[in-house]
Amino acid sequence: DYWEAAPLLRQAISEYHPHRHNQAIAHWMLGCVLWQPQTTDQREGAIIEWNRSIEIFANLREINRINQEQANWYGQRLIEMNESVQQAIAFYGFP
């Protein structure tokens, strides 16, 4: 339910350490929740949340360059995340 999930995810984002994996996931999930009602303002908010998540993952990929396995994992997720955002925009249109 949007009305229950969105406030809980916003609270989680504010309580998690900035720019960490769990905060990125909460941003991504909030984007998914915001996308569902499909109002223009909420879809714009969804894209903003997804981009925040992508930015955090890109930073985590760079931080983890010393651990190639983790860097590759973040790199693969970034490809999937970017593709997902583009597909959502292509299917529903840019708000």
C-alpha positions as CSV (number, residue, x, y, z in Angstrom):
1,D,0.0,0.0,0.0
2,Y,1.5,3.3,-1.1
3,W,0.2,5.3,1.9
4,E,1.9,3.0,4.3
5,A,5.1,2.1,2.4
6,A,6.2,5.5,1.3
7,P,6.5,7.1,4.8
8,L,8.2,3.9,6.1
9,L,10.8,4.0,3.3
10,R,11.4,7.7,3.8
11,Q,12.0,7.1,7.5
12,A,14.4,4.3,6.6
13,I,16.4,6.5,4.2
14,S,16.7,9.2,6.9
15,E,17.9,6.7,9.5
16,Y,20.4,4.7,7.4
17,H,24.0,5.9,7.0
18,P,24.3,8.1,4.0
19,H,25.6,6.7,0.7
20,R,25.5,3.1,1.9
21,H,24.1,0.0,0.3
22,N,21.0,-0.2,2.5
23,Q,20.1,3.4,1.8
24,A,20.5,2.9,-1.9
25,I,18.1,-0.1,-1.7
26,A,15.5,2.0,0.2
27,H,15.8,4.8,-2.4
28,W,15.2,2.2,-5.1
29,M,12.2,0.7,-3.3
30,L,10.7,4.1,-2.7
31,G,11.0,4.8,-6.4
32,C,9.1,1.7,-7.1
33,V,6.4,2.7,-4.7
34,L,6.1,6.2,-6.1
35,W,5.9,4.9,-9.6
36,Q,2.7,2.8,-8.9
37,P,0.1,5.6,-8.5
38,Q,1.3,7.0,-11.8
39,T,0.7,10.6,-11.2
40,T,3.1,13.0,-12.8
41,D,4.6,14.3,-9.6
42,Q,5.0,10.8,-8.1
43,R,6.6,9.4,-11.3
44,E,9.1,12.3,-11.3
45,G,9.8,11.5,-7.6
46,A,10.3,7.9,-8.5
47,I,12.9,8.8,-11.1
48,I,14.7,11.0,-8.6
49,E,14.8,8.2,-6.1
50,W,16.0,5.7,-8.7
51,N,18.7,8.1,-9.7
52,R,19.8,8.5,-6.1
53,S,20.1,4.8,-5.8
54,I,22.1,4.6,-9.0
55,E,24.4,7.3,-7.8
56,I,25.1,5.5,-4.5
57,F,25.7,2.2,-6.3
58,A,28.1,4.0,-8.7
59,N,30.0,5.4,-5.7
60,L,30.1,2.0,-4.0
61,R,31.5,0.4,-7.2
62,E,34.3,3.0,-7.1
63,I,35.0,2.5,-3.4
64,N,35.2,-1.2,-3.9
65,R,37.6,-1.2,-6.8
66,I,40.2,-3.0,-4.6
67,N,37.7,-5.9,-4.3
68,Q,37.1,-6.7,-8.0
69,E,34.3,-9.2,-7.2
70,Q,32.3,-6.5,-5.3
71,A,33.1,-3.8,-7.9
72,N,31.8,-6.2,-10.7
73,W,28.7,-6.9,-8.7
74,Y,27.9,-3.2,-8.3
75,G,28.7,-2.7,-12.0
76,Q,26.3,-5.4,-13.1
77,R,23.5,-4.0,-10.8
78,L,24.1,-0.6,-12.3
79,I,23.6,-1.9,-15.8
80,E,20.3,-3.6,-14.7
81,M,19.1,-0.5,-12.8
82,N,19.7,1.9,-15.7
83,E,18.0,-0.5,-18.0
84,S,15.0,-0.8,-15.7
85,V,14.6,3.0,-15.4
86,Q,14.8,3.4,-19.2
87,Q,12.3,0.6,-19.7
88,A,9.9,2.2,-17.2
89,I,10.2,5.6,-19.0
90,A,9.8,4.0,-22.4
91,F,6.7,2.1,-21.4
92,Y,4.9,4.8,-19.4
93,G,6.5,7.9,-20.9
94,F,8.6,10.5,-19.2
95,P,6.4,12.5,-16.7
